[in-house]
Amino acid sequence: MLEAWHMWVIAGLVLWIIEIFTPGFVLGVFGAACLTVAPFAGANVSFKMQLLIFGIATAIMSLGIRPLILKHFYGREPKIKTNVDALIGKSGLVTEVIDHPRGTGRVKIGGEIWRAITRNESLVEIGQKVTVREVEGNKVVVETVTEKERIAS
C-alpha cells in the first residue's frame, strides 16, 4: 500500500516530467513543493499541516527561486531575429527591375531571390543595391542604398 510520502514523491516526479515539455518553470515549482512535503509526510505530520507546508513551499519557490531560474535560463539569450524578421536591415541586389505599377521586381538577399516592392513606387534598376525595410507577405519592401550609405558600408 502506498503511503502519503510515496504519493507526494510520485506527484513531484510526474510534475517535473511534465515540466520538461512546458515552458515557464511553473509545474517544476509545484513538483519541487511536492518533494519538499514528502519528508514531512514520512514523519506522519497531519494532512492539514502537509497542505500548509505545500502552500508555503510553493509560495517561496514561486517568489524566490522561479525568478532566478527564469533569469538564468531565459535572461541571457540575445533576441535573435529569425525567419523573415532576419531579413529586415539586410542588403540585397536587384535582379529584376522593381516597377510597382507593373508589379515586377525581384532582389537577391543572402543567396535567395525575393519579390520586392518600394514604398514610394519608384523604379529601381537591375544591379542597384537595396536595403530591406520590412516584409509584407511574400514580398520585401526595399529602399535604394544611397552613395553615402554605400561608402559607409
HELIX and SHEET records of a PDB file:
HELIX    1   1 ALA A    4  ILE A   20  1                                  17    
HELIX    2   2 LEU A   27  GLY A   42  1                                  16    
HELIX    3   3 PHE A   47  ILE A   60  1                                  14    
HELIX    4   4 MET A   61  ILE A   65  3                                   5    
HELIX    5   5 ARG A   66  TYR A   74  1                                   9    
HELIX    6   6 ASN A   83  LEU A   87  5                                   5    
HELIX    7   7 GLU A  147  ALA A  152  1                                   6    
SHEET    1   A 6 SER A  91  ASP A  99  0                                        
SHEET    2   A 6 THR A 104  ILE A 109 -1                                        
SHEET    3   A 6 GLU A 112  THR A 118 -1                                        
SHEET    4   A 6 LYS A 139  THR A 144  1                                        
SHEET    5   A 6 LYS A 129  GLU A 136 -1                                        
SHEET    6   A 6 SER A  91  ASP A  99 -1                                        
END                                                                             
